[in-house]
């Protein structure tokens, strides 16, 4: 349990201001905030620079389970209670505040803040607060001191001298987010609730080294197909019309028909061939009639009649096939179950055999094709994820790698474990894969990493209930949603993992 440090800070600020004004030395002094009382023999490190004096008196305290901020507004005390590790508001607790040795129940108002009437606190001075918290899972007792001497104006003051302006700690008229002189950010609890700020305690985690590749979404080769005409001709839609993009089809569904088209020279050749066949058929029939007459008078043989009949039947079959070839249509059918992913067909269109008229994919089965330019990289992967440019991340299963190079790159193929509706064939993705033996590292969500004005990657460390300090970090990819911290942080520090970009914009 840590006792709030506001009282000591304000006292020091007033003392420094008085001393410098009396001495006439024009120095800019911002009083440091004293640390929480340490146990004997324990070093709590260098003191943290104090927050500016606020027009709204406030007290803060931190325990292993809770972070408590009390703000006095007139004669009402507002109590903000958040979980220490994640900074999530505690909204289902039984809170009792002891003020002037009198326990008072502090009910929660609809915005998640506990409120209690405290007219005694409006008087200038130091007031001890004892706040009891019980939320079912845990309970705690918090002690803090609220100093209303510096934060509450009592009477108009004369205009300050230049020395007093330079020596006094900055005072804010209210609880506005602000970038402080030491580049840290003062973010009051009301703003943290509004921005939905969340934190995470850093910890060493066993993580495998990662590699990253550029890739694209592709259709599963076993569950996709294209539709082409084998002969070419004029395309005709089926009775219900051409299929639409995104329409589900089954293997064997008729998508269109193609009627062969002939050039003028082809039509002339067909007509000539048909004439020759008609002439041969007439000659063969005449020969057959003569052979039958000879057989009837015993001047011919049965063999001659049968041979002539075979010749006639053969010629008739060739003539029928030639006639059918001029009007026979080709039916284009779906080769697999899936949805129509691409259409390049229009009624009346003349197509050639190389034209891809329809593309069909199974939307529930996608692959990712990635390209590795480092031949000495891992040969297999334990796990992998693909992240789109919109921030969508999907898990992958490693399928295999090529043994031939494509533009000096090894082709890697992964199967999308859980396809998302937002994925489309051809979409560019960033593949992050884990391989090798596990190493100890701090893992944080990508949202925790923001860019500083100088271009460095930073995180915002939650040092006090209403203060955030930027820390430069070195990162490496881990998966589609997280990064590995290589330097800059130690285990046990609280880092903003949600709304960090908004904290970074406070000026």
C-alpha positions as CSV (number, residue, x, y, z in Angstrom):
1,X,0.0,0.0,0.0
2,X,1.5,3.4,-1.1
3,X,0.5,6.7,0.5
4,X,-0.3,9.5,-1.9
5,X,2.5,12.0,-2.5
6,X,0.5,15.2,-3.3
7,X,0.7,16.8,0.2
8,X,4.5,16.7,0.3
9,X,4.8,18.0,-3.2
10,X,2.6,21.0,-2.6
11,X,4.4,21.8,0.6
12,X,7.8,21.7,-1.1
13,X,6.5,23.9,-4.0
14,X,5.3,26.6,-1.6
15,X,8.5,26.4,0.4
16,X,10.7,26.7,-2.7
17,X,8.7,29.6,-4.0
18,X,8.9,31.5,-0.7
19,X,12.6,31.0,-0.4
20,X,13.5,32.1,-3.9
21,X,11.2,35.1,-3.8
22,X,12.9,36.2,-0.5
23,X,16.4,35.7,-1.9
24,X,15.5,37.5,-5.2
25,X,17.0,34.8,-7.4
26,X,15.2,34.5,-10.7
27,X,15.3,30.7,-11.2
28,X,12.6,28.5,-12.6
29,X,11.9,25.8,-10.1
30,X,9.5,22.9,-10.3
31,X,9.3,21.0,-7.1
32,X,9.9,17.3,-7.2
33,X,7.2,14.9,-6.0
34,X,8.3,13.0,-2.9
35,X,8.2,9.2,-3.2
36,X,5.8,6.9,-1.2
37,X,7.1,6.0,2.2
38,X,9.7,3.2,1.8
39,X,10.4,0.5,4.2
40,X,13.7,0.7,6.0
41,X,16.6,-0.7,3.9
42,X,14.6,-0.5,0.6
43,X,15.5,1.9,-2.2
44,X,12.6,3.2,-4.3
45,X,14.9,4.9,-6.9
46,X,15.1,8.5,-8.0
47,X,12.1,10.6,-7.2
48,X,9.6,11.2,-10.0
49,X,9.1,14.9,-11.0
50,X,5.9,16.2,-9.4
51,X,2.7,17.0,-11.2
52,X,1.6,20.6,-11.5
53,X,-0.4,22.1,-8.8
54,X,-4.1,21.5,-9.7
55,X,-7.0,23.9,-9.1
56,X,-9.0,20.8,-8.2
57,X,-7.3,19.2,-5.2
58,X,-6.6,15.5,-5.7
59,X,-5.0,12.6,-3.9
60,X,-3.7,9.4,-5.3
61,X,-2.7,6.0,-3.9
62,X,-1.5,2.7,-5.3
63,X,-1.7,-0.8,-3.9
64,X,-0.9,-4.2,-5.4
65,X,-4.5,-4.5,-6.6
66,X,-5.9,-1.0,-7.1
67,X,-5.1,2.5,-8.2
68,X,-7.1,5.1,-6.5
69,X,-7.5,8.8,-7.4
70,X,-9.7,11.1,-5.3
71,X,-10.7,14.5,-6.8
72,X,-12.5,17.2,-4.8
73,X,-15.1,19.2,-6.8
74,X,-16.6,21.8,-4.5
75,X,-18.1,19.8,-1.6
76,X,-18.2,16.5,-3.4
77,X,-15.4,13.9,-3.4
78,X,-15.1,11.9,-6.6
79,X,-13.3,8.5,-6.2
80,X,-11.8,6.8,-9.3
81,X,-10.8,3.1,-8.7
82,X,-9.0,1.1,-11.3
83,X,-7.2,-2.2,-11.4
84,X,-3.5,-1.7,-10.9
85,X,-2.3,-4.0,-13.8
86,X,-4.7,-3.3,-16.6
87,X,-6.1,0.2,-15.6
88,X,-9.7,-1.0,-16.1
89,X,-12.3,0.8,-14.0
90,X,-13.6,-1.2,-11.0
91,X,-17.3,-0.6,-11.2
92,X,-18.8,-3.3,-8.9
93,X,-17.2,-2.5,-5.6
94,X,-18.4,-1.6,-2.2
95,X,-16.6,1.6,-1.3
96,X,-16.5,3.3,2.1
97,X,-14.7,6.6,2.6
98,X,-13.7,7.7,6.1
99,X,-13.6,11.5,6.3
100,X,-13.1,13.3,9.6
101,X,-13.3,10.0,11.4
102,X,-16.7,9.4,10.0
103,X,-17.3,6.3,7.6
104,X,-19.4,7.2,4.6
105,X,-20.7,5.0,1.9
106,X,-19.6,6.1,-1.5
107,X,-22.1,4.8,-4.1
108,X,-21.2,4.5,-7.8
109,X,-22.8,6.9,-10.2
110,X,-23.7,5.8,-13.8
111,X,-20.3,6.9,-15.3
112,X,-18.4,4.5,-13.1
113,X,-17.2,7.0,-10.5
114,X,-17.8,6.7,-6.7
115,X,-19.2,9.9,-5.2
116,X,-19.5,11.0,-1.6
117,X,-20.5,14.3,-0.1
118,X,-17.6,15.9,1.9
119,X,-18.2,19.6,2.8
120,X,-15.5,19.4,5.4
121,X,-12.8,18.9,2.7
122,X,-13.6,22.4,1.2
123,X,-11.8,24.0,4.1
124,X,-8.1,24.7,3.3
125,X,-5.8,22.2,4.9
126,X,-4.6,18.6,4.9
127,X,-7.4,16.0,5.2
128,X,-6.7,12.3,5.7
129,X,-8.8,9.9,3.7
130,X,-9.3,6.2,4.4
131,X,-11.0,4.4,1.6
132,X,-12.2,0.8,2.0
133,X,-12.7,-1.2,-1.2
134,X,-14.4,-4.6,-1.5
135,X,-15.3,-6.0,-4.9
136,X,-15.9,-9.6,-4.1
137,X,-12.7,-11.0,-5.5
138,X,-10.4,-8.9,-3.3
139,X,-10.5,-6.1,-0.7
140,X,-8.1,-3.4,0.3
141,X,-7.7,-0.3,2.5
142,X,-6.2,2.8,1.0
143,X,-4.9,5.8,3.0
144,X,-4.3,9.1,1.3
145,X,-3.9,12.8,2.2
146,X,-5.9,15.5,0.4
147,X,-4.3,18.9,0.6
148,X,-6.7,21.7,-0.2
149,X,-4.5,24.6,0.9
150,X,-2.8,25.1,-2.6
151,X,-5.5,23.9,-4.9
152,X,-8.5,25.9,-3.8
153,X,-8.4,29.7,-4.2
154,X,-9.8,31.5,-1.1
155,X,-9.5,35.2,-2.0
156,X,-8.2,37.4,-4.8
157,X,-4.4,37.6,-4.8
158,X,-2.2,40.6,-5.9
159,X,-0.5,40.3,-9.2
160,X,2.6,38.1,-8.9
161,X,6.1,39.5,-9.3
162,X,8.3,38.2,-12.2
163,X,10.3,36.2,-9.6
164,X,7.1,34.6,-8.3
165,X,6.0,33.7,-11.9
166,X,9.3,32.0,-12.5
167,X,9.5,30.1,-9.3
168,X,5.9,29.0,-8.8
169,X,4.9,25.5,-10.0
170,X,2.4,25.6,-12.9
171,X,-1.2,25.6,-11.9
172,X,-4.0,24.3,-14.2
173,X,-7.5,25.6,-13.9
174,X,-9.1,22.2,-13.9
175,X,-8.1,18.7,-15.0
176,X,-7.0,19.1,-18.6
177,X,-4.6,16.6,-20.2
178,X,-1.2,18.3,-20.7
179,X,2.3,17.6,-21.8
180,X,4.5,18.5,-18.8
181,X,7.9,20.2,-18.9
182,X,9.8,16.9,-18.4
183,X,7.9,15.6,-21.6
184,X,5.7,13.3,-19.6
185,X,1.9,13.5,-20.0
186,X,-0.6,14.4,-17.3
187,X,-3.8,12.5,-18.1
188,X,-6.5,12.8,-15.5
189,X,-8.7,9.8,-14.8
190,X,-11.7,11.4,-16.4
191,X,-9.7,11.5,-19.7
192,X,-8.4,8.0,-19.2
193,X,-11.9,6.7,-18.9
194,X,-13.0,8.7,-22.0
195,X,-10.1,7.4,-24.1
196,X,-10.5,3.9,-22.7
197,X,-6.8,3.7,-21.7
198,X,-5.6,0.2,-20.8
199,X,-2.2,-1.0,-19.5
200,X,-0.3,-4.2,-19.3
201,X,2.3,-5.4,-16.8
202,X,5.5,-6.4,-18.7
203,X,6.8,-9.8,-18.1
204,X,9.4,-12.1,-19.6
205,X,7.7,-14.7,-21.9
206,X,9.1,-17.7,-23.7
207,X,9.0,-16.7,-27.3
208,X,10.6,-18.1,-30.5
209,X,12.6,-16.0,-32.9
210,X,10.6,-14.6,-35.7
211,X,11.0,-13.9,-39.4
212,X,8.9,-11.8,-41.7
213,X,7.9,-12.2,-45.3
214,X,5.9,-10.4,-47.9
215,X,3.0,-12.5,-49.4
216,X,-0.4,-12.5,-51.0
217,X,-3.6,-14.4,-50.6
218,X,-4.2,-17.1,-53.1
219,X,-7.0,-19.7,-53.7
220,X,-6.6,-23.2,-52.5
221,X,-5.5,-25.1,-55.6
222,X,-7.6,-28.1,-54.6
223,X,-10.8,-26.0,-54.2
224,X,-10.6,-23.5,-57.0
225,X,-10.8,-23.6,-60.8
226,X,-11.2,-21.7,-64.1
227,X,-13.7,-22.1,-66.9
228,X,-12.5,-21.9,-70.5
229,X,-13.9,-22.8,-73.9
230,X,-12.0,-25.7,-75.6
231,X,-13.0,-24.6,-79.2
232,X,-14.0,-21.0,-79.1
233,X,-17.1,-19.4,-80.6
234,X,-20.0,-17.1,-79.7
235,X,-21.0,-17.1,-76.0
236,X,-24.7,-17.6,-75.0
237,X,-25.9,-17.2,-71.4
238,X,-28.0,-20.1,-69.9
239,X,-31.7,-19.7,-69.3
240,X,-31.3,-18.0,-65.9
241,X,-28.6,-15.6,-67.2
242,X,-24.9,-15.5,-66.5
243,X,-23.8,-16.0,-62.9
244,X,-23.0,-13.0,-60.8
245,X,-19.9,-12.2,-58.8
246,X,-20.0,-13.8,-55.3
247,X,-22.8,-16.3,-56.4
248,X,-22.4,-19.8,-55.0
249,X,-22.2,-22.6,-57.6
250,X,-22.0,-26.4,-57.5
251,X,-19.7,-28.6,-59.5
252,X,-21.6,-29.4,-62.8
253,X,-23.7,-26.2,-62.8
254,X,-24.1,-24.8,-66.3
255,X,-22.5,-21.3,-66.5
256,X,-22.8,-20.6,-70.3
257,X,-22.8,-22.2,-73.7
258,X,-20.5,-21.5,-76.7
259,X,-21.6,-21.9,-80.3
260,X,-18.7,-22.5,-82.7
261,X,-18.2,-19.7,-85.2
262,X,-16.6,-20.3,-88.7
263,X,-14.7,-17.9,-90.9
264,X,-15.8,-17.6,-94.6
265,X,-13.0,-19.8,-95.8
266,X,-13.9,-22.4,-93.2
267,X,-17.6,-22.3,-94.4
268,X,-16.5,-22.8,-98.0
269,X,-14.3,-25.8,-97.1
270,X,-17.2,-27.3,-95.1
271,X,-19.6,-26.8,-98.1
272,X,-17.1,-28.4,-100.5
273,X,-16.6,-31.4,-98.2
274,X,-20.3,-31.8,-97.8
275,X,-20.8,-31.8,-101.6
276,X,-18.1,-34.4,-102.1
277,X,-19.7,-36.6,-99.4
278,X,-23.1,-36.2,-101.0
279,X,-21.7,-37.2,-104.4
280,X,-20.0,-40.3,-102.9
281,X,-23.2,-41.3,-101.1
282,X,-25.1,-41.2,-104.4
283,X,-22.5,-43.3,-106.2
284,X,-22.4,-45.8,-103.4
285,X,-26.2,-46.1,-103.4
286,X,-26.2,-46.7,-107.1
287,X,-23.5,-49.3,-106.7
288,X,-25.5,-51.0,-103.9
289,X,-28.7,-51.1,-106.1
290,X,-26.7,-52.7,-109.0
291,X,-25.1,-55.3,-106.6
292,X,-28.5,-56.3,-105.2
293,X,-29.9,-56.8,-108.8
294,X,-27.0,-59.0,-109.7
295,X,-27.5,-61.0,-106.5
296,X,-31.2,-61.5,-107.4
297,X,-30.2,-63.1,-110.7
298,X,-27.4,-65.1,-109.2
299,X,-24.9,-63.1,-111.2
300,X,-23.5,-61.4,-108.1
301,X,-22.4,-62.4,-104.6
302,X,-23.7,-61.5,-101.1
303,X,-20.2,-60.2,-100.2
304,X,-20.4,-57.4,-102.8
305,X,-23.8,-56.3,-101.4
306,X,-22.5,-56.2,-97.8
307,X,-19.4,-54.3,-98.7
308,X,-21.4,-51.7,-100.6
309,X,-23.8,-51.3,-97.7
310,X,-20.9,-50.7,-95.3
311,X,-19.6,-48.0,-97.6
312,X,-23.0,-46.3,-97.7
313,X,-23.4,-46.3,-94.0
314,X,-19.9,-44.9,-93.4
315,X,-20.5,-42.0,-95.9
316,X,-23.8,-41.2,-94.3
317,X,-22.2,-41.1,-90.8
318,X,-19.5,-38.7,-92.0
319,X,-22.1,-36.4,-93.6
320,X,-24.1,-36.3,-90.4
321,X,-21.1,-35.5,-88.3
322,X,-20.2,-32.7,-90.7
323,X,-23.7,-31.2,-90.4
324,X,-23.7,-31.5,-86.6
325,X,-20.3,-29.8,-86.3
326,X,-21.8,-26.6,-87.8
327,X,-24.4,-26.2,-85.1
328,X,-23.1,-28.2,-82.0
329,X,-22.7,-26.0,-78.9
330,X,-20.2,-26.4,-76.1
331,X,-21.6,-26.3,-72.5
332,X,-19.4,-24.6,-70.0
333,X,-19.9,-26.1,-66.4
334,X,-18.4,-25.3,-63.0
335,X,-15.5,-27.7,-62.2
336,X,-15.7,-27.3,-58.4
337,X,-18.0,-26.0,-55.6
338,X,-17.4,-22.4,-54.6
339,X,-18.3,-18.9,-55.4
340,X,-17.8,-16.9,-58.6
341,X,-14.6,-14.8,-58.0
342,X,-14.1,-13.4,-61.5
343,X,-16.2,-13.0,-64.7
344,X,-15.0,-12.0,-68.1
345,X,-18.1,-13.1,-70.1
346,X,-20.7,-11.1,-71.9
347,X,-23.7,-12.4,-73.9
348,X,-22.8,-12.6,-77.6
349,X,-19.1,-12.4,-76.9
350,X,-16.8,-14.3,-79.3
351,X,-14.3,-16.2,-77.2
352,X,-11.1,-18.1,-78.0
353,X,-9.9,-21.2,-76.2
354,X,-7.3,-19.3,-74.2
355,X,-9.9,-16.9,-72.6
356,X,-10.6,-17.4,-68.9
357,X,-14.3,-16.7,-68.7
358,X,-15.1,-17.6,-65.0
359,X,-12.9,-18.0,-61.9
360,X,-14.3,-20.1,-59.0
361,X,-12.9,-20.2,-55.5
362,X,-13.9,-21.8,-52.2
363,X,-14.2,-18.8,-49.8
364,X,-13.7,-21.1,-46.8
365,X,-10.3,-22.2,-48.0
366,X,-7.5,-19.7,-48.8
367,X,-3.7,-20.1,-48.9
368,X,-0.9,-17.5,-48.6
369,X,2.1,-17.5,-50.9
370,X,5.1,-15.8,-49.4
371,X,8.6,-15.1,-50.7
372,X,11.8,-15.6,-48.7
373,X,15.0,-14.1,-50.1
374,X,17.3,-15.5,-47.4
375,X,18.4,-19.0,-48.4
376,X,19.8,-19.6,-44.9
377,X,16.5,-19.0,-43.2
378,X,14.4,-21.6,-41.4
379,X,13.2,-24.6,-43.3
380,X,10.1,-25.1,-41.3
381,X,8.0,-23.0,-38.9
382,X,6.2,-23.7,-35.6
383,X,3.5,-21.1,-36.1
384,X,2.7,-18.2,-38.4
385,X,0.3,-15.3,-38.9
386,X,-0.6,-13.1,-41.8
387,X,-1.6,-9.4,-41.3
388,X,-3.4,-7.3,-43.9
389,X,-2.8,-3.6,-44.5
390,X,-6.1,-3.0,-42.6
391,X,-4.7,-4.6,-39.5
392,X,-6.6,-7.9,-39.8
393,X,-4.6,-10.9,-38.5
394,X,-5.2,-14.6,-39.3
395,X,-3.3,-17.7,-38.2
396,X,-1.5,-19.8,-40.8
397,X,-0.4,-23.4,-41.1
398,X,2.8,-24.1,-43.0
399,X,2.3,-26.2,-46.1
400,X,5.6,-26.3,-47.9
401,X,8.4,-24.5,-49.7
402,X,9.7,-24.6,-53.3
403,X,13.0,-26.1,-54.4
404,X,13.3,-23.7,-57.3
405,X,13.7,-19.9,-57.1
406,X,11.2,-17.4,-58.5
407,X,13.0,-14.1,-59.1
408,X,15.7,-15.2,-56.7
409,X,13.2,-15.9,-53.9
410,X,12.0,-19.2,-52.3
411,X,8.3,-19.6,-52.5
412,X,6.6,-20.5,-49.2
413,X,3.0,-21.7,-49.0
414,X,0.8,-21.5,-45.9
415,X,-2.8,-22.4,-45.4
416,X,-5.1,-19.9,-43.7
417,X,-6.4,-21.7,-40.6
418,X,-9.5,-19.5,-40.1
419,X,-10.5,-17.6,-43.2
420,X,-12.1,-14.3,-42.7
421,X,-14.8,-12.7,-45.0
422,X,-12.5,-9.7,-45.5
423,X,-9.9,-11.8,-47.3
424,X,-9.7,-11.8,-51.1
425,X,-7.5,-13.5,-53.6
426,X,-4.5,-11.3,-54.5
427,X,-4.6,-9.3,-51.3
428,X,-1.1,-8.4,-50.0
429,X,-0.2,-9.5,-46.5
430,X,2.7,-9.5,-44.1
431,X,3.6,-13.0,-42.9
432,X,5.3,-13.4,-39.5
433,X,6.5,-16.9,-38.6
434,X,8.1,-18.3,-35.5
435,X,11.0,-20.8,-35.7
436,X,13.9,-22.0,-33.7
437,X,14.3,-22.5,-29.9
438,X,12.3,-20.3,-27.5
439,X,14.0,-17.3,-25.9
440,X,12.9,-15.0,-23.1
441,X,11.4,-11.7,-24.2
442,X,8.8,-9.1,-23.4
443,X,5.8,-9.3,-25.8
444,X,3.5,-6.4,-26.3
445,X,0.6,-5.6,-28.6
446,X,1.5,-3.6,-31.7
447,X,-0.9,-0.9,-30.5
448,X,1.4,-0.1,-27.6
449,X,4.2,1.0,-30.0
450,X,3.9,4.6,-31.3
451,X,6.3,6.9,-33.1
452,X,7.9,9.9,-31.3
453,X,8.5,13.2,-33.0
454,X,12.2,12.2,-33.6
455,X,11.1,9.0,-35.4
456,X,11.9,6.6,-32.5
457,X,9.6,3.8,-31.5
458,X,8.3,4.5,-28.0
459,X,5.9,3.2,-25.4
460,X,4.0,5.1,-22.7
461,X,4.9,3.8,-19.3
462,X,2.2,4.3,-16.6
463,X,4.3,5.6,-13.7
464,X,1.6,7.3,-11.6
465,X,-2.2,7.1,-11.6
466,X,-2.4,10.2,-13.8
467,X,1.1,10.3,-15.4
468,X,2.6,8.6,-18.4
469,X,6.2,8.7,-19.4
470,X,7.6,7.9,-22.8
471,X,10.3,5.2,-23.1
472,X,12.3,4.5,-26.3
473,X,12.2,0.8,-27.2
474,X,13.8,-1.5,-29.8
475,X,11.3,-4.0,-31.3
476,X,11.2,-7.0,-33.5
477,X,8.2,-8.8,-35.1
478,X,6.5,-11.5,-33.2
479,X,3.2,-12.2,-34.9
480,X,0.5,-10.3,-36.7
481,X,-0.7,-8.6,-33.5
482,X,2.3,-8.4,-31.2
483,X,6.0,-7.3,-31.2
484,X,9.0,-8.5,-29.2
485,X,10.7,-5.8,-27.1
486,X,14.5,-6.2,-27.5
487,X,15.5,-3.3,-25.3
488,X,14.1,-0.3,-23.3
489,X,11.8,-2.1,-20.9
490,X,12.1,-4.3,-17.8
491,X,9.7,-6.8,-16.4
492,X,7.1,-5.4,-14.0
493,X,6.5,-2.1,-15.7
494,X,3.1,-0.9,-16.7
495,X,2.7,0.1,-20.4
496,X,-0.3,1.6,-22.2
497,X,-1.5,-1.0,-24.7
498,X,-4.7,0.7,-25.7
499,X,-5.1,4.4,-26.8
500,X,-1.3,4.8,-26.7
501,X,-1.5,6.8,-29.9
502,X,-4.0,9.2,-28.3
503,X,-1.7,9.7,-25.3
504,X,1.1,10.5,-27.8
505,X,-1.0,13.3,-29.3
506,X,-1.4,15.2,-26.0
507,X,0.5,18.5,-26.1
